[in-house]
Amino acid sequence: MRAANGRGDLDFDVVVVGAGFAGLYALHRLRGLGFSTTVIESADDVGGTWYWNRYPGARCDIESIDYSYSFDPELQAEWQWSERYATQPEILRYLGHVADKHELRRHIRFSTRVVAATWDDDASFWRVRTDRADELRCRFYVMASGCLSLPKTPDIEGVGRFRGAIYHTNRWPHEGVDFSGKRVAVIGTGSSGIQSIPLIARQAAALTVFQRTPNFSRPAYNGPVPATKKAAFDADPAAYRHAARWSRAGVPAEPSLVRVFQVSEEERLAKYEAAYASGDLLALSSTFADIGADPRANQTVCDFMRAKIRSIVRDPATAETLSPKDHFYGTKRPCLDTDYFETFNLPHVGLVDLRKDPIRTITETGIETASRSFAFDAIVFATGFDAMTGPIVAVDIEGRNGSPLAPKWAEGPRTYLGLMTHGFPNFFTITGPGSPSVLSNMVVSIEQHIDWLAACLVHMRAERLDAVEPTATAEAGWVQHVNDCADVTLFPSANSWYMGANVPGKPRVFLPYVGGVDRYRKTCDEVVSRGYLGFAFDGPGGARCNDGVVNRLQLDVSIVLELIAGLGLPPMETMAVADARALLAGMAIGRPPGPEVSDVADGVLDGTAGLLAYRCYRPASPGPHPIVVYFHGGGWVLGGLDSDDPFCRDLCVRSESIVVSVDYRHAPEARFPAAVDDGFAAVRWIAANADALGGDASRLAVCGWSAGGNIAAVVCQMARDAGGPRIAGQVLVNPVTDCDLGRESYVANSDGYILTTALMRWFWDQYADPADRTDPKASPLRARDLSGLPPALVVTAEFDPLRDDGAAYAAAMAAAGVDVCHLACRGQIHTSVTAVDMILSAGGAREEIGAALRRFLAAPAPAYGGEVVAAMRAS
Ligand SMILES: Cc1cc2nc3c(=O)[nH]c(=O)nc-3n(C[C@H](O)[C@H](O)[C@H](O)COP(=O)(O)OP(=O)(O)OC[C@H]3O[C@@H](n4cnc5c(N)ncnc54)[C@H](O)[C@@H]3O)c2cc1C
């Protein structure tokens, strides 16, 4: 057979592994586009997950209306689900119907396992080998092999010895199992265990459940398809599907912007009750915006769920054992059930806590734990899967130069977009690691991946290209992005299969992409619209590569930027000063307040031209404390004691110091050098009045953000030149250090990241005459001598016009022998560090700042040795 692309003697354009939701749609779509395609499937029929998992109670937990294909309007109209959450047999019938309707079966090789796939560098094709000892040559090799298709083999001693029946939930006998009159053990309480246990209990004479990790589960309240849902779908299926595709999890829903502690406890519990009663898997996690990221917020859900378990399970000790305490809600896949917890009230059902009483061995007649011996007729293993990467690396895949995939992924999977991996041309993974995949309604994610793949293949055909591969740069950037996104959530804290933690020896890496279906789709579209950013192509049509990294901003930064862009505000530099000040004050309303501190008191101190207001934040620990004098940002024009209040609280807590925030005079009313003169006067006053403030004058540091960073830097120079007060350290956060707006970062980041180059120009115009701007008191970088300055931490943000200002000052101080650490924050913007509890990905930088201040303010002084830290965040 000659393939449609026409180069070489190929058997097929595309070989697809797997005939589940993904493989079936891939086959239909690619054949429809004229690509010769075959599917190889180890089972003897279609269905994938729904072919293998036939245990009692197996059903989907995303509502069937959502958990179904959208590509065929006719199919959507003709297929009616009998239940809200369809059973395994019904879903299997559905997939069989799809295969028949589109005449797919004849293109599928059943009962055949792919064992190896090797890329032929010279001929640009894949050789795919099966367990039937045949070899297929194809241009494109697509693994639609499933994320949960490789069962995890139970690593329990003595499994082979048991003389009774052994069942695995994911390899259940087709004819079913009758447990009547039997003594049954179920090992495992993940989704499959939770679904099957109530039904096995109904038949068995005695059931013992062996639990290692309790899981959060809620009633599914299954029944007929809810009328409201059906009406919403029927009214406009296309609009409904569109909403699903552009949602966070692949199911139409409005994300909450409200945080847990913004509402009263009463309101919070009412929302949790409503989510609980909804029987919707995703409802509880999405009641509030911060449940997935803030431990305290999540704890309120955990408490609510544990109270529910206690209200159902009558025996307090059993309820306690069934209550999850080792992970946050949602960090392991939550479950939906029918009578799961109620089952433990039945007299013939027992529970063994393997944490306290681990299995020693399986014997010929049953199970021996550390303290007991059980006799069983049957053992059911509900022990889960080697998820996401397992089925892929189970095949012996070799890419360019014969390099195998398994070692490349030994420390965790490395992909670009979860779709491809560098060094393996024309190899695609459907719902692969690094894509939303198992965190989403999988059918939506499957269709998106296959549509993207199909468009890519069409593009290549049109351009006469026959090899595509992500670049190493693009892949490294994506892996970083996937990890950055996971790191601002609570997911990595759990020993979950999302983290590979259920398989001994598997690297502990968060496997799916947590950024959401909508954002991910947008990213994939953007990659294409930017000329297949990060992909290299080759073929008769020529070689081309558009190297680069997509999504370089931190996820939470992008979200904030989108929210602000959605407000449609006029540029600040076009406003009157009073209006700009009012706007800034207005934007602070409703933001997270920052952490609690022991005491906050306002006062006045002597400035150069009269009294200045200050605000003093005290930590809870006993004093006297070191003192940090803080100068707020706002381009010498905007801001005040309120504008940086959350950041001052954060500084106070993290540095365990008294923070005195100084309200220096602002431009244009008081132009240069009023602000820096006030800053220096304030430091002198605070040093002189340290005792009254409860502080220790011998341990005094300065810190400032933006224009405040400029003031802090200048104050250090003034104090050095005046012979005091002694400043133990300076923290300059995104400081203005020079009046030259021509630096690269002013050009690259001139617009779109809140602080713009135009706004910076406006600030300078308000603050200082052009002739004054080169004065070192305005541009501290221009000081003739930078030696003898206090040790410094300079923080810069990648997407900040001021980035190179800070970097240049750090480098110049280091060259002058000052102890300097430069913390370059990847993916951050000018306002990130001060956006406490909003830009969580800047939490690591805030921690570094706190640590630096603690070091500065403790004897002996730190020694950075001019180190440059390309750090983002420490989790
Ligand atoms: C019990 C259970 C319930 C689930 N419920 C939901 C739900 O409610 N919502 C949701 O979104 N997701 C759910 N999932 C996830 C589910 O896996 C996906 O929704 C979806 O079915 C995956 O489809 P797929 O085609 O990608 O993979 P699969 O359905 O897993 O199909 C992959 C196929 O590839 C075959 N295969 C693998 N390797 C090879 C090889 N080397 N050679 C030949 N054949 C191979 C396998 O035999 C399998 O048939 C559930 C999973 C399970 C186990």
The ligand as a Gaussian input file, in Angstrom:
#p B3LYP/6-31G(d) Opt

LIG

0 1
 C      -13.393000       3.174000      35.828000
 C      -13.060000       4.424000      35.110000
 C      -13.985000       5.446000      35.052000
 C      -13.682000       6.604000      34.363000
 N      -14.606000       7.614000      34.354000
 C      -14.303000       8.762000      33.699000
 C      -15.223000       9.847000      33.659000
 O      -16.292000       9.792000      34.228000
 N      -14.872000      10.952000      32.997000
 C      -13.679000      11.083000      32.372000
 O      -13.409000      12.103000      31.775000
 N      -12.801000      10.060000      32.364000
 C      -13.080000       8.917000      33.010000
 N      -12.158000       7.905000      33.024000
 C      -10.909000       8.049000      32.273000
 C      -11.031000       7.286000      30.945000
 O       -9.903000       6.485000      30.852000
 C      -11.133000       8.259000      29.786000
 O      -12.271000       9.040000      29.948000
 C      -11.280000       7.650000      28.389000
 O      -12.066000       6.527000      28.394000
 C       -9.930000       7.372000      27.791000
 O      -10.067000       7.013000      26.480000
 P       -8.789000       6.658000      25.623000
 O       -9.254000       6.203000      24.308000
 O       -7.838000       7.772000      25.668000
 O       -8.082000       5.480000      26.409000
 P       -8.628000       4.070000      26.805000
 O      -10.085000       4.064000      26.884000
 O       -7.881000       3.660000      28.012000
 O       -8.219000       3.180000      25.575000
 C       -6.884000       2.864000      25.324000
 C       -6.831000       1.528000      24.642000
 O       -5.490000       1.338000      24.202000
 C       -5.213000      -0.014000      24.302000
 N       -3.753000      -0.143000      24.377000
 C       -2.910000       0.425000      25.247000
 N       -1.656000       0.078000      24.973000
 C       -1.712000      -0.734000      23.895000
 C       -0.730000      -1.397000      23.135000
 N        0.569000      -1.296000      23.441000
 N       -1.116000      -2.128000      22.090000
 C       -2.416000      -2.236000      21.766000
 N       -3.388000      -1.642000      22.458000
 C       -3.034000      -0.878000      23.515000
 C       -5.899000      -0.461000      25.559000
 O       -6.177000      -1.839000      25.523000
 C       -7.150000       0.375000      25.539000
 O       -8.216000      -0.351000      25.023000
 C      -12.437000       6.740000      33.720000
 C      -11.499000       5.713000      33.798000
 C      -11.809000       4.567000      34.488000
 C      -10.782000       3.492000      34.556000

